[in-house]
Amino acid sequence: MLFTPARFWASLASLREHRFVTFAVLTDTIGAGLTLPLTIVYFTITTHVPLAVIGVLSTVASLVALPIGLVGGSLTDRFGAKASMILNNLLSAAGFALYLFAHDPVMIFAAIFLANASERLYWTSWTAYVHDLAAGRPFERWFAFLEATKAAALGTGAIIAAITLANGHQDGLRWLVLANVTTSIAAAVVFATQRTGHRSPWTAAHADTGAADTPGSLRDFVVDRSMQLITLGQFLIGPAMVLPNVAFSVLFIQRWGMSPAVAPVQFAIATGLSALFQTSVTRWVAGRQRGTLIALGAVLTAATAAPLIVLPQLHGLAAWSYVVAVAILLAAADMIYLPAANAVMAEAPHPRIRGRAIGVFQTASSIGMALFPLTLGLMDSRTPWLLWLIATGVFLIAAWVWSAGVRGLPQRVQIAELNDIDA
């Protein structure tokens, strides 16, 4: 069985051990769940700016925000992951506050830029934050538990969003955004008042001997073939992070004519499954090659887009069936892929440059995420299937590149270990 009472109580023990961290994660994430499935769709509903223009604005804003990930890596190495977690929440609050006033391309650009800057900083600091939390214990244990916690919060937010949007009224969208602003500020306060993640990264680096066999300078990192392949793999798999709330949301709402509630419903299904089964799935794959797990996640993601190459517009029950199938596949992909990939990104670089290395990896992913909205215009073209062909091909290539990159790492990094989780 994937989910047993013993594992449930083990999760509760983790919650008690790090209750303040758990509360911070819940506060941070429930607000994101209110708006994450609607980041692009929001502007298509509340403004008269064409979809193609919004796609270009999103791409440009995302590209301009890319250096924030690299800066965040340096901040994390210098001041610790806690400071970066606080700052990313404040940036998120500022960005989504602008959503409430964005009606023209300039304001839309500014709002998306700040929201993306927050995301770039978050993913750079989050992996390092969990690594500090693990404190030498298997990374996947803590990442899986906190990802399950995040999924529960995201799912709760998505359910609230679906109920709010059921009548399709624009005021509901604005209330959701305002709630996200409020929770982001609250999360920044909670992170600021708890201890985890504030220790000196230089002390941690000298204490951590697990990566002593990995070259410790930025130059060594740049010329290492495995690091290059992981960076490329992150670039190629980046669109998977925005596929649900960008491409699928636009397809279901704008092209298939479904209710705006479909986006948070799909999101709630995926996050609900992750909340229930993330820790169990992570334990189940313990001992397997991380490269294989990451590749499998990429293949499952490709499977959500591939049918759309030939699938006609769906309606009614058929459309909702596809929504549910996509949500299940994306949940399975995330549960298999995310712990393994973040473990590799945290453990492969030398501890002296861990924050900056993670910043490089996540910035590469962010470039892929930023470029993906440029393809949204294909939905309005005579060849909309080309969008899904490109997405499918990119994810399949990502699977091969990631697998090849991990094979070149030390054995201790290649294998997913979870020795301290009770059966």
VODRENLO-438698 format. One line per 4 residues: number of its first residue (from 1); for each residue x, z, y of C-alpha. Coordinates in nm, 4 decimals. Layout:
! VODRENLO-438698
NUM	X:Z:Y  ...;
! end
This chain:
! VODRENLO-438698
1	0.0000:0.0000:0.0000  0.1185:-0.0844:0.3483  -0.0411:0.2133:0.5196  -0.0352:0.5534:0.3535;
5	-0.1117:0.9090:0.4705  0.2558:1.0058:0.4337  0.3626:0.7316:0.6719  0.0819:0.8279:0.9083;
9	0.2118:1.1850:0.9249  0.5664:1.0540:0.9656  0.4472:0.8615:1.2697  0.2818:1.1747:1.4076;
13	0.6105:1.3615:1.3603  0.7840:1.0914:1.5631  0.5169:1.1274:1.8304  0.5677:1.5051:1.8519;
17	0.9461:1.4661:1.8652  0.9271:1.2293:2.1585  0.5857:1.3071:2.3046  0.6933:1.2497:2.6637;
21	0.8451:0.9131:2.5762  0.5312:0.8249:2.3829  0.3120:0.9217:2.6781  0.5281:0.7142:2.9124;
25	0.5022:0.4129:2.6811  0.1248:0.4536:2.6495  0.0813:0.4801:3.0263  0.3116:0.1865:3.0897;
29	0.1541:-0.0405:2.8312  -0.2203:0.0179:2.8523  -0.2219:-0.1311:3.2009  -0.0306:-0.4338:3.0790;
33	-0.2936:-0.4833:2.8101  -0.5579:-0.5144:3.0796  -0.3944:-0.8203:3.2346  -0.1331:-0.9674:2.9986;
37	-0.3728:-1.2149:2.8304  -0.4787:-1.3431:3.1745  -0.1578:-1.3887:3.3732  -0.2057:-1.7619:3.4336;
41	-0.5785:-1.7833:3.3709  -0.6349:-1.5286:3.6504  -0.5353:-1.7807:3.9148  -0.7300:-2.0654:3.7565;
45	-1.0440:-1.8504:3.7861  -0.9903:-1.6814:4.1233  -0.8356:-1.9719:4.3192  -0.8848:-2.3440:4.3655;
49	-0.5184:-2.4251:4.3005  -0.4893:-2.6918:4.0244  -0.3643:-2.5871:3.6824  -0.0625:-2.8190:3.7002;
53	0.0424:-2.6623:4.0326  0.0010:-2.3111:3.8932  0.2147:-2.4127:3.5953  0.4914:-2.5383:3.8250;
57	0.4702:-2.2252:4.0424  0.4933:-2.0086:3.7328  0.7981:-2.1952:3.6077  0.9793:-2.1884:3.9425;
61	0.9008:-1.8199:3.9992  1.0177:-1.7364:3.6489  1.3429:-1.9270:3.6974  1.4110:-1.7604:4.0320;
65	1.3531:-1.4214:3.8658  1.6027:-1.4918:3.5853  1.9049:-1.3237:3.7516  1.7107:-0.9971:3.7503;
69	1.7692:-0.9745:3.3756  2.1450:-1.0047:3.4229  2.1430:-0.7569:3.7100  1.9346:-0.5254:3.4955;
73	2.1977:-0.5386:3.2225  2.4635:-0.4241:3.4676  2.2358:-0.1505:3.6023  2.1696:-0.0311:3.2476;
77	2.5417:-0.0169:3.1659  2.6115:0.1640:3.4917  2.3172:0.4030:3.5355  2.1447:0.4082:3.1951;
81	1.8241:0.2574:3.0649  1.5984:0.5191:3.2254  1.6697:0.3989:3.5794  1.5928:0.0405:3.4785;
85	1.2645:0.1452:3.3138  1.1538:0.3188:3.6349  1.2474:0.0215:3.8505  1.0698:-0.2324:3.6284;
89	0.7436:-0.0373:3.6596  0.7695:-0.0296:4.0373  0.8306:-0.4047:4.0465  0.5306:-0.4582:3.8204;
93	0.3082:-0.2543:4.0519  0.4228:-0.4574:4.3529  0.3730:-0.7905:4.1768  0.0235:-0.7206:4.0490;
97	-0.0770:-0.5742:4.3844  -0.0052:-0.9192:4.5276  -0.2332:-1.0745:4.2631  -0.5237:-0.9188:4.4532;
101	-0.4373:-1.1130:4.7696  -0.2980:-1.4375:4.6258  -0.5156:-1.7375:4.7116  -0.2575:-1.9985:4.8121;
105	0.0565:-2.1348:4.6396  0.2972:-1.9198:4.8432  0.1279:-1.5910:4.7561  0.0774:-1.6983:4.3959;
109	0.4498:-1.7715:4.3739  0.5399:-1.4299:4.5194  0.3064:-1.2457:4.2814  0.4327:-1.4281:3.9731;
113	0.7941:-1.3807:4.0855  0.7638:-1.0024:4.1146  0.5712:-0.9760:3.7872  0.8368:-1.1863:3.6131;
117	1.1202:-0.9887:3.7717  0.9617:-0.6768:3.6257  0.9430:-0.8404:3.2820  1.3075:-0.9530:3.2956;
121	1.4194:-0.6019:3.3826  1.1894:-0.4461:3.1228  1.3191:-0.6418:2.8242  1.6802:-0.5834:2.9238;
125	1.6327:-0.2078:2.9591  1.3797:-0.1525:2.6767  1.6107:-0.2518:2.3897  1.8895:-0.0322:2.5303;
129	1.6379:0.2477:2.5884  1.5275:0.2453:2.2245  1.8923:0.2345:2.1133  1.9581:0.5515:2.3148;
133	1.6467:0.7090:2.1653  1.7598:0.6290:1.8106  2.0843:0.8206:1.8795  2.2720:0.6719:1.5844;
137	1.9736:0.6612:1.3473  1.8399:0.3270:1.2196  1.7213:0.1284:1.5200  1.4190:-0.0279:1.3470;
141	1.2567:0.3094:1.2821  1.2258:0.3950:1.6484  1.1595:0.0426:1.7645  0.8806:-0.0025:1.5084;
145	0.7161:0.3274:1.5981  0.7251:0.2603:1.9716  0.6129:-0.1005:1.9240  0.3164:0.0278:1.7226;
149	0.2428:0.2713:2.0047  0.2684:-0.0103:2.2569  0.0459:-0.2328:2.0459  -0.2216:0.0368:2.0328;
153	-0.2073:0.0732:2.4107  -0.2074:-0.3031:2.4660  -0.4997:-0.3437:2.2289  -0.6947:-0.0711:2.4055;
157	-0.6306:-0.2384:2.7378  -0.7326:-0.5742:2.5954  -1.0602:-0.4325:2.4600  -1.1376:-0.2837:2.8009;
161	-1.0551:-0.6221:2.9558  -1.2815:-0.8061:2.7111  -1.5745:-0.5744:2.7898  -1.5105:-0.6056:3.1630;
165	-1.4944:-0.9849:3.1479  -1.7918:-1.0326:2.9173  -2.0111:-1.1349:3.2110  -1.7431:-1.3690:3.3464;
169	-1.7486:-1.2133:3.6962  -1.4380:-1.2412:3.9155  -1.4683:-0.8830:4.0397  -1.3931:-0.7667:3.6855;
173	-1.0608:-0.9498:3.6955  -0.9621:-0.7787:4.0179  -1.0526:-0.4336:3.8860  -0.8315:-0.4983:3.5832;
177	-0.5392:-0.5933:3.8042  -0.5891:-0.2849:4.0220  -0.5899:-0.0657:3.7110  -0.2611:-0.2233:3.6005;
181	-0.1058:-0.1435:3.9383  -0.2144:0.2187:3.9041  -0.0797:0.2631:3.5508  0.2532:0.1014:3.6435;
185	0.3066:0.3555:3.9206  0.2024:0.6384:3.6888  0.4445:0.5164:3.4197  0.7333:0.5108:3.6679;
189	0.6608:0.8754:3.7505  0.6422:0.9729:3.3820  0.9707:0.7980:3.2948  1.1353:0.9678:3.5925;
193	1.0401:1.3128:3.4638  1.1624:1.2814:3.1031  1.5160:1.3030:2.9712  1.5692:1.0174:2.7271;
197	1.7759:0.7236:2.8491  1.9537:0.8947:3.1388  2.2814:0.9876:2.9709  2.6006:0.8214:3.0909;
201	2.6347:0.4839:2.9212  3.0122:0.5153:2.9334  3.0007:0.8396:2.7349  2.7658:0.6785:2.4869;
205	2.9972:0.3809:2.4545  3.2968:0.5925:2.3642  3.0925:0.8013:2.1229  2.9481:0.4970:1.9467;
209	3.1941:0.3705:1.6881  2.9450:0.1555:1.4994  3.0400:-0.1566:1.6912  3.4119:-0.0927:1.7098;
213	3.4885:-0.4086:1.5172  3.3119:-0.6252:1.7754  3.5159:-0.7650:2.0682  3.4533:-0.5494:2.3730;
217	3.4981:-0.7768:2.6756  3.2533:-1.0169:2.8359  3.4959:-1.3016:2.7709  3.5051:-1.2213:2.3994;
221	3.1274:-1.2061:2.4016  3.0930:-1.5475:2.5672  3.3268:-1.7281:2.3249  3.1897:-1.5662:2.0081;
225	2.9992:-1.8294:1.8063  2.7429:-1.5860:1.6682  2.6658:-1.4563:2.0176  2.6276:-1.8151:2.1363;
229	2.3837:-1.8944:1.8558  2.1825:-1.5767:1.9159  2.1608:-1.6652:2.2848  2.0419:-2.0155:2.1963;
233	1.7969:-1.8728:1.9433  1.6521:-1.6454:2.2096  1.6124:-1.9414:2.4451  1.4259:-2.1416:2.1826;
237	1.1993:-1.8583:2.0706  1.1248:-1.7466:2.4274  0.8028:-1.9536:2.4576  0.6558:-1.7467:2.1734;
241	0.6297:-1.4555:2.4170  0.4014:-1.6491:2.6528  0.2252:-1.8740:2.4026  -0.0819:-1.6475:2.3659;
245	-0.1418:-1.5568:2.7312  -0.0455:-1.8978:2.8749  -0.1068:-2.1958:2.6477  -0.3697:-2.0539:2.4130;
249	-0.5646:-1.8808:2.6908  -0.5795:-2.2017:2.8929  -0.6748:-2.4066:2.5864  -0.9549:-2.1765:2.4744;
253	-1.1028:-2.1093:2.8186  -1.0382:-2.4243:3.0207  -1.0474:-2.6911:2.7469  -1.2691:-2.5500:2.4734;
257	-1.5081:-2.3889:2.7235  -1.4975:-2.0415:2.5664  -1.5667:-1.7190:2.7557  -1.2782:-1.5674:2.9560;
261	-1.3167:-1.2699:2.7209  -1.1594:-1.4773:2.4408  -0.8085:-1.4140:2.5719  -0.8243:-1.0326:2.5580;
265	-1.0188:-1.0482:2.2293  -0.7406:-1.2495:2.0648  -0.4853:-1.0181:2.2180  -0.6736:-0.7083:2.0970;
269	-0.6837:-0.8376:1.7392  -0.3104:-0.9091:1.7359  -0.2125:-0.5790:1.8950  -0.4569:-0.3838:1.6786;
273	-0.2953:-0.5195:1.3632  0.0486:-0.4371:1.4998  -0.0586:-0.0837:1.5880  -0.1844:-0.0248:1.2338;
277	0.0851:-0.1941:1.0291  0.4056:-0.2292:1.2374  0.5843:0.0760:1.0972  0.4762:-0.0025:0.7403;
281	0.5809:-0.3669:0.7609  0.9165:-0.2667:0.9079  0.9731:-0.0259:0.6203  0.8642:-0.2894:0.3700;
285	1.1307:-0.5364:0.4896  1.4093:-0.2768:0.4964  1.7198:-0.3999:0.3185  1.6487:-0.7668:0.3838;
289	1.8525:-1.0044:0.5961  1.7566:-0.9732:0.9602  1.8290:-1.3425:1.0155  1.5756:-1.4328:0.7469;
293	1.3145:-1.2018:0.9003  1.3639:-1.3504:1.2455  1.3420:-1.7038:1.1063  1.0203:-1.6177:0.9223;
297	0.8689:-1.4854:1.2434  0.9555:-1.8101:1.4206  0.8013:-2.0183:1.1400  0.4787:-1.8151:1.1520;
301	0.4628:-1.8710:1.5269  0.5065:-2.2443:1.4728  0.2138:-2.2317:1.2311  -0.0187:-2.1267:1.5161;
305	0.0585:-2.4387:1.7193  0.1094:-2.7034:1.4492  -0.2610:-2.7568:1.3614  -0.3403:-2.8353:1.7255;
309	-0.1330:-3.1520:1.7013  -0.4208:-3.3131:1.5088  -0.7087:-3.0668:1.5545  -0.9973:-3.1878:1.7758;
313	-1.1766:-2.9652:2.0261  -1.3576:-2.6860:1.8445  -1.6839:-2.5123:1.9303  -1.8766:-2.2045:1.8292;
317	-1.7832:-2.0371:1.5017  -1.5027:-2.2860:1.4306  -1.3383:-2.2097:1.7632  -1.3632:-1.8337:1.7150;
321	-1.2284:-1.8653:1.3611  -0.9216:-2.0401:1.4979  -0.8789:-1.7679:1.7614  -0.8815:-1.4996:1.4908;
325	-0.6407:-1.6941:1.2683  -0.3977:-1.7383:1.5586  -0.4160:-1.3671:1.6401  -0.3381:-1.2700:1.2787;
329	-0.0428:-1.5096:1.2508  0.1028:-1.3988:1.5838  0.0694:-1.0333:1.4837  0.2478:-1.0983:1.1537;
333	0.5224:-1.2920:1.3321  0.5801:-1.0142:1.5855  0.5823:-0.7368:1.3258  0.8461:-0.9192:1.1217;
337	1.0535:-1.0673:1.4027  1.0711:-0.8188:1.6899  1.2357:-0.5135:1.5247  1.4980:-0.7302:1.3541;
341	1.5796:-0.9362:1.6629  1.6069:-0.6363:1.8935  1.8204:-0.4530:1.6388  2.0623:-0.7457:1.6325;
345	2.0715:-0.7653:2.0117  2.1404:-0.3917:2.0392  2.3953:-0.3581:1.7573  2.5906:-0.6859:1.7628;
349	2.7625:-0.6472:2.1041  3.0301:-0.3892:2.1768  2.8729:-0.0703:2.3244  3.0833:-0.1086:2.6392;
353	2.8892:-0.4231:2.7316  2.5639:-0.3582:2.5461  2.3432:-0.3650:2.8558  2.4973:-0.6835:2.9927;
357	2.4899:-0.8536:2.6517  2.1227:-0.7690:2.6095  2.0729:-0.9007:2.9613  2.2252:-1.2337:2.8571;
361	2.0130:-1.2537:2.5407  1.6911:-1.1668:2.7189  1.7680:-1.3945:3.0120  1.8060:-1.6822:2.7676;
365	1.4640:-1.5926:2.6282  1.3280:-1.5757:2.9811  1.4523:-1.9283:3.0547  1.2527:-2.0536:2.7582;
369	0.9504:-1.8578:2.8780  0.9891:-1.9950:3.2300  1.0199:-2.3590:3.1228  0.7233:-2.3504:2.8844;
373	0.4489:-2.3572:3.1546  0.5846:-2.6940:3.2699  0.4339:-2.8421:2.9561  0.0822:-2.7195:3.0427;
377	0.0192:-3.0381:3.2394  0.0161:-3.2204:2.9054  -0.3276:-3.0673:2.8419  -0.4630:-3.2863:3.1222;
381	-0.2830:-3.5971:2.9967  -0.3792:-3.8606:2.7426  -0.1424:-3.7001:2.4912  -0.2327:-3.3273:2.4866;
385	-0.1100:-3.3100:2.1271  0.2443:-3.3554:2.2567  0.2410:-2.9990:2.3938  0.1787:-2.8572:2.0472;
389	0.4300:-3.0910:1.8838  0.6994:-2.9714:2.1237  0.6082:-2.6053:2.0659  0.6115:-2.6429:1.6882;
393	0.9480:-2.8205:1.6879  1.1077:-2.5653:1.9200  1.0020:-2.2696:1.7029  1.1264:-2.4354:1.3833;
397	1.4648:-2.5064:1.5423  1.4749:-2.1455:1.6663  1.4311:-2.0270:1.3071  1.7374:-2.2215:1.1923;
401	1.9563:-2.1232:1.4893  1.8770:-1.7511:1.4636  1.9440:-1.7496:1.0897  2.2790:-1.9216:1.1399;
405	2.3769:-1.6844:1.4196  2.3074:-1.3663:1.2233  2.5023:-1.4952:0.9204  2.8213:-1.4802:1.1282;
409	2.7808:-1.1114:1.2187  2.9308:-0.8099:1.0365  2.7357:-0.7045:0.7274  2.6221:-0.3787:0.8897;
413	2.4348:-0.5823:1.1529  2.2923:-0.8407:0.9126  2.0857:-0.6016:0.7022  1.7711:-0.4210:0.8198;
417	1.8100:-0.0541:0.7304  1.5493:0.2179:0.7533  1.6987:0.4987:0.5464  1.5463:0.7902:0.7349;
421	1.1801:0.6950:0.7128  0.9969:0.8973:0.4565  0.8019:0.7097:0.1944;
! end
